[in-house]
Amino acid sequence: MNIFNKIIKREINGRWFLGGSHITLVIISILFFNLQRTALQIGFGLLCGLLTEFIFYKLTDKYGEHQVWDRLFSAFTEVAGLLVLLKSHIWWFYGMTGALTVAAKYLLRKTGKTHIFNPTNFAIMMSLTFLPLHWFGAWPDEFMRDWYPMLHITLFGVIAVWLGRTMTVSLAYIVGVIFFCYLFFPINDLTSLIYALGPEFGSIGLIYLWLMITDPKTAPREHKQQIVYAFAIAFLHIFLRYHQYLYSRYIALFIVTLLYYGISLYSEAAEAKAKYSF
Amino acid sequence: MKDYTKNLYYRLAVLICGFASMAYLFLMNPPRDRRDNVYETKEFNHKQFGNVHFKDVSAELGIDFQQIKTTGPLRAHDGDLLVIAFSPSVSVIDINNDGYMDIFVTTARSRSNLLFINHKGTSFTEEAAQYGLSDLNQKDDPSYAFWGDFNDDGLLDLVYARYGCHGFFTGTKNNKLADHSEWFNGYCSNPNGLNAADFYKRGKLDLIFANFLAAPGESDSSNDLWMTNTRYDNKSGGKNHLLKNEGSGFSVEKRAHFLTRSYSHNAGIADINMDGLPDIFFSNDYAHDEMFLNNGEGRFSDLTDQYIPKVLHGLSGMNTEFFDYDSDGMIDLYVTNIFKPPFNRHFNLLWKKSEDNTYKNVSNDLGVAKCGFSWGAKFADINNDGEADLFVMNGRSRSNNLVKYGEGKSMWYERNEVSQIPRFIRKLYKPHDTIKGRYISAFERKCLFIQKDGKFFDIAEDAGFDDREENRTLALIDYDNDGLMDAISAGPISKLKVLHNTTKTESDFHWIGFSFKDKRGNSVHHGLKIKFLLSNGKKIVRELYPANGYKGFNDPRLHIGLGKAQISGPIEVFWPFSRVTQIIKNVQPDQYNLVTEK
């Protein structure tokens, strides 16, 4: 009950639910859904992720001295996210992407503590851009059609979004996807409706909806901006889907966060200009 | 560390690199369905293989056949023909015993089969009706035509497998086959492949049915046929069966526990553990492949994981080919899979056998891992240089209205989208209206891997083996008895092609061919083995199972390229029915030698 009250009052960091979702999903999927990740892949992925986090934590003054366990949990969460979303037969793949994810969080930052890109999405996009496509896939295909993972992701995700104050992003994204699906796809019967909207309700669609685009560090804080941000992602995702580009979700999120960074810089420069002119 | 995030150059660098990455992604490596990234990319000197060439001679020979789309038992899914379409089976047999191989092609429900009789390698005429093979498809779609002597009379019998209930036709002295389908005692199933061997050491051919789909009444397989995102160890396919030959009929061997209900495409046979008994390998779609060792009493041990580690399986097994590709005396195994990144990233596997009967995958090292949506594959020495080469078929399907690459939409992509839909919603999805103008691995070429000094090189484009038809069936034939192995390719919507091997071999390269006749007078032998040494130290070991492969019943003779080497020492021939090993002498190179059992 105490935890429930804390959730209602937003007194818990949403990352615990994001990480909790990924980590428990990996374990449950290995036990019940035949998740094809070897012990070596998991171990090496975690080792690289944690080590990179620790090194950057020590090298930078981004976080206070007493947050080492919090930082390591953050790295743990990100590597678990990669283990859920990426599938590769290469033993070192998760180690490399895990290190990249954590490094991106430290190296690619806006002013202050916030990073520019969702770290997991950044690692996926760099892999997609620069690595051969036959090295990996970015679908959790072992479990993505089953009901349990959907329930699991939604439950953890709704709480994480509530705590992260990004519910507007999720809701606007749902509206945006429905709107743009109707705009792009010829929906004239149940089958075409299911084709257009069905994938959004699978496990990967739900991970994206609740746990990726809603990252409080990378999404805007104001509600109006959140609505525009979510609509932009929904538009780009559906546009790319219509033109049969793979991994349209990851591409859409990457481009929109990059644009958002550019716009923030522009706004900052405009503010500075106004200040000097005053 | 100094806060660099306010630095103008840093900010510009992030923006420029971010957008440049996206430009690179879309321009250089577009994440779309591509046909050019499904092959081996190893660079090599093409000129060294310039003498290898194939030519489509179907029209010249008078062979004209194009399969129509057929769904097999999945008639409720008739609208989904693009996805579920079956390739014809092609048999190479000498049905009139004139020394030249004829070609039998199964077609589709309500269509006549075709038997092309070979006139000394110069032309073919269609004579299915004269042999009683024309009208066998009144009720069900045909699946596979399997030939052998089942009733011990020395004449060639035909097991005519259908997607439904099967036919059995015995050979007669006037060449017209007689219907004895009662041998099956009502056994019906949905096989994609069939094979036979003497599993019980009784001198009788027993049948293995590799049932792709569940048998009528077992369950509905069709809802799980989603090509991408393979579910491991799928349990809704057909159950494979061993049918014991009782002399006057077949009975299902209940002790043969092929427990899984995988989607088996075929059953390959070889003596895997070299105990003199035929063992079985099932190449399975949507599941792990399976390897069973035979104890000779109708029982089989599943040693898949011990011999070929499951973690390496492609989970889209299409073809089984047992062949000693490196002439070390050990029979290796080649299994084709689907390589279509990023949808499916499963390599073809070349399992090299070691002395302790375990296998190691060497397909990536040797350069035979990638050939798109691979189906039928067979080894043969194309240029008689003494090194085995490899044919691989590639391609899936397309709508009839698409005639060239670039038209239509990728069904790979759409299938991938659909596979993300929750299962309970997907039940409502009926894809009938969405398949017009679609393709799946269409307009992709076949592969022709030629071996040189132990490595393979894909020379399909140089050798004229690169048509863009969607081919699955492969059958090897030397139709003109010139000692150069020709190939027949066919697919679910493509024209059947006879590809004549017009390679100009070097003058000091030789070959040797064998045809066999046992005491019964039987000329097609399942399980016959031949062994001999060459002067260059190579060990030649061949096991004759003409039905190993995909939908092809291959030339039942043996063809062996010798290169510059000569046969050294005795030639051992193991006759499978009598289980007698015979030493043969006085063989002549550069011709087919008839070996008669004594």
Interface residues (C-beta under 8 A of the other chain):
Chain A: N34 Q36 T38 L59 T60 D61 H89 L108 R109 K110 T111 G112 I116 M125 M126 L128 T129 F130 P132 L133 H134 W135 F136 G137 A138 W139 D141 E142 M144 R145 D146 W147 M150 D189 L190 T191 S192 I194 Y195 G198 P199 F201 G202 S203 I204 G205 R241 Q244 Y245 L246 Y247 I251 F254 I255 L258 Y261 G262 L265
Chain B: M1 D3 T5 K6 R11 V14 L15 G18 F19 S21 M22 Y24 L25 N29 P30 P31 R32 D33 N37 T228 N229 T230 R231 Y232 D233 V311 F339 P341 P342 R345 K409 S410 Y413 E414 N416 E417 V418 S419 Q420 I421 P422 R423 F424 I425 R426 L428 Y429 K430 P431 H432 D433 T434
